[in-house]
C-alpha cells in the first residue's frame, strides 16, 4: 500500500445571503465558480436568490435557469454562424447553470424542467465534441439506463472508464472532471447511479453496484472500445460503489474510489448539510423528515457491516483511494480502512481540503488519469 499526503490552503470564506447562514455549502459556490469559469456570475446570481421554494423571480430554480437559458440561446446563435467551439462551450455552460437550478435532487417545483433543459444542453454540446458524444441505452432490470460515451481522438479502440458522480452530481455535471482522462486516451462512459438523475425511479441500495456489473457486461462488446480493459471511477456516493466494486466485481482492471464513505462515514453522513440530506433521502426514497429511518438505512451501506472488509485480501483489483483530510463524510479512517483491505492499493490524502478535494482537482485529476493508464499498460503487458 502506497500512501501520499499533500497539503495546501484554501480560504473557507463564503457569501452569506442574510448574515444568518448559507443556502448551500461554501464549497459548492467555489466549485460552481470553477466549473462555469465565471465566479462573478455565480455569486451575483446567488445574491438574487431569497428562497429555495417557488418558481418565480428570486427563487432558486428561476434565477439559475435564467442564466442557463441565456447561454443556451447564445449557443444556438454561435452554432448557426458555424462557430463550433464557441457553441460547444456555451451549451456546456448552459448545462451547468441548469444543473445548478435542479440541485440537489430535482425535488422542488420547477426542477424537473430545469433538469430536462440541463440534459438537452449537454447533448447539444456533445454534437460539437470531437469525436461527438455517443448516447447509449443499456438494458437493466427489464428497462434501460442512459449513458454518455465520450471518446478520445484516436483510431484505436481505447480502454473504457465507467464514471459516476455523487449523490447530487450526475452524468451531465462531470465534463471538466473527465477531460483529463479522455485526453489521456480513455473512453469515458458517464451514467447515473441508481436513485439519482435519470435513474431516480430506482431505489439506491447497498448492492446497487449491480448496475455496474450490467453496464460492464454490456460494454464488453461495444465496437468502439477495448471491452477487455474497463475500469471504474466513482466520486462521493459512487465512490462507495467503486469501493464495493473493488471487492465484489473482478471484471475491472482497476478502480478509483474517490471521497466515498465505506464505514464510519455512513454514521455521520446524515449530519451533513441539508442538500446532502435531501439528495440522500431522494435516492433511498425515504422522506428527509423521517430521520431515524434514513439513519438506519444509511448504516446498511457500511462495508464492515456487510462483512465485505474482512482482511487484507478483500480488495481484489488495483485500487486508488483519494480524498481531502478535512472531510467527515468520507473520513481518513474510512480511506485507511479500505486501503488496508488490499495488496495493490494506493492512498492519496489531500491535506487541508474538504469533501472530494476541490482545490486539488486541477493538479490531481491528471495524476489520477496517469495512475489509471499505468495500471492499464501494466495489465496489458502481463497478458
Secondary structure, DSSP 8 states (H G I E B T S, - for coil): -EEEEEE---------SSSS--SS-HHHHHHHHHHHT-HHHHHHHHHH--BSS-SSTTBHHHHHHHHHHHHHHHHHHHHHTT-HHHHHHHHHHHHHHHHHHTTTTS-STTHHHHHHHHHHHHHHHHTTSSS--EEEEEEETTEEEEEEEE--S-SS-EEEEEEE--SS--TTS-HHHHHHHHHHT-EEEE---TTSGGGTTS---TTTTHHHHHHHHHHTT-TTEEEEEEEEEEETHHHHHHHHHHHH-TT-SEEEEES---SHHHHHGGGS-HHHHHHHHHHHT--TT-HHHHHHHHHTT-TTTTT---STTSB-SEEEEEEETT-STT-HHHHHHHHTTBSSEEEEEEET--TT-GGGHHHHHHHHHHHHHHHHHHHHHH-
